[in-house]
Amino acid sequence: MIGPGRRRAEDRRTPQPNNSGMQVPAPPAWMRWLPAMYVAIVLAIEPVTPVQWPVSFLLIALPLVAAFAHCPTTVAVVTVCAIALEALLAGTPCCAGRSVGFLWERHYVAAYISTALIGALGAIVAAHRTRRERALATVRAVAETAQRVLLRPVPHRLGQVCVETLHLSAAAEANIGGDLYEAVPTAHGVRLLIGDVRGKGLVAVETAATMLGAFREVAHDEPDLAAVAHRVETSMARRAAQLPSSEMAERFVTAVFAEIPEDEPVVRLVNCGHPPPLRIGPGGVTELESADPSPPINLGVLIGDHYRVEVESLRPGDQLLLYTDGVTETRDPDGNFYPLIERLREWGALPPRELLDHLHQDLLAFSNAHLDDDTAVLAAYRLPDPADQLIQL
């Protein structure tokens, strides 16, 4: 029997704050060791060069090398060490055994002074870099908080339905966007939502927040799924009416509302201009295409809000996959679109969590880790009936 599966590793990660309470991104290990590697290279070159070529002058740049990955205090310490090392090399016998008394020679004294000045500049650069890293840590913390509020974790078990989710951002430093999902247990069954807001940025985030808030409220109140879509449309239209006309026309959402009742082997769907859900079961992968799709949310005022419910079979052991177009519009280096249905036919029998993890890795491999759009996926697996399991035992 397919069970709930494990959580993604990314979902279990907890940021480790520094003393200021913010998660400051740590530089790569190789950058932290860069000053030591730089000194090693200088020391390796120094003995094999003529006296007329004082390679030790290269140590002038050492404080700036340290500033890439270390704090101002460390840069100051590195500066002192660089001056001391320059002095040591200036007064060290050369490889031929002749004493080189250049310790206080004017060119070496100029190197000491230059190193000190570069050290001061490196400390300023390190301080500026540290402030920028802390500002980035603050932005990331705010984004992660907004992400948890906007796309809060979905329960992995809702009655006889196992639910798993996946969210991928096209931008490496962005966690939130216009792709949304939700799963709510209600008296009418488990109700699911997946949507894709037109546009990007803060406008898309605000629109997604408005839609999710409306759905979370009305999913419990309305017995009919079409009424849920209509109520969400009303809330979105009310919010859009408060905006300038130029923004109002841009704020629409393609979405799928789904309802999995406890006592019927079916799923009810309202497709509002969104990519059709997929049913994965013993019979293979089936695209649940809508015969009469409903209009996207917040366009009902323009083309009429005729939301229609369609009923499809969803038996115990079947899995429903809801996704945004970020999946099917992913391209490979040759410009080919991601063949979702063909891929699912190869490994669609996997448990929900493993299925989404496999899909995640396959999307990255297909696109060479270059995602052009945000992606949200929700998998809902109807668990076998307990009475049937006892009979089989």
BELTA-V456577 format. One record per backbone hydrogen bond with DSSP energy under -1.0 kcal/mol. CO is the residue of the C=O (numbers start at 0). NH is the residue of the N-H. Records with the same first field share a line. If there is no record, write none. Layout:
BEGIN
CO->NH + NH
END
This chain:
BEGIN
17->20
21->17
27->31
28->32
32->36
33->37
34->38
35->39
36->40
37->41
38->42
39->43
40->44
41->45
45->48
49->52
52->54
53->56
54->57
55->58
56->59
57->60
58->61
60->64
61->65
62->66
65->68 + 69
70->74
71->75
72->76
73->77
74->78
75->79
76->80
77->81
78->82
79->83
80->84
81->85
82->86
83->87
84->88
85->89
86->90
89->101
93->96
97->93
99->101
101->104
104->108
105->109
106->110
107->111
108->112
109->113
110->114
111->115
112->116
113->117
114->118
115->119
116->120
117->121
118->122
119->123
120->124
121->125
122->126
123->127
124->128
125->129
126->130
127->131
128->132
129->133
130->134
131->135
132->136
133->137
134->138
135->139
136->140
137->141
138->142
139->143
140->144
141->145
142->146
143->147
144->148
145->149
146->150
155->162
157->160
159->382
160->157
161->380
163->378
165->376
167->374
170->173
177->196
179->194
181->192
183->190
185->188
188->185
189->259
190->183
191->257
192->181
193->255
194->179
195->253
200->204
201->205
202->206
203->207
204->208
205->209
206->210
207->211
208->212
209->213
210->214
211->215
212->216
213->217
214->218
217->221
223->227
224->228
225->229
226->230
227->231
228->232
229->233
230->234
231->235
232->236
233->237
234->238
235->239
236->240
238->241
239->242
243->247
244->248
249->251
251->197
252->296
253->195
254->271
255->193
256->269
257->191
258->267
259->189
263->265
264->313
266->311
267->258
268->309
269->256
270->293
271->254
276->287
277->320
278->285
279->318
280->283
283->280
285->278
286->288
295->298
296->252
298->301 + 302
299->303
303->305
304->306
309->268
311->266
314->317
317->381
318->279
319->379
320->277
321->377
323->326
324->328
326->329
329->337
331->334
335->331
337->339
338->342
339->343
340->344
342->345 + 346
343->347
346->349
350->354
351->355
352->356
353->357
354->358
355->359
356->360
357->361
358->362
359->363
360->364
361->365
362->366
363->368
374->167
375->323
376->165
377->321
378->163
379->319
380->161
381->316
384->388
385->389
386->390
387->391
388->392
END
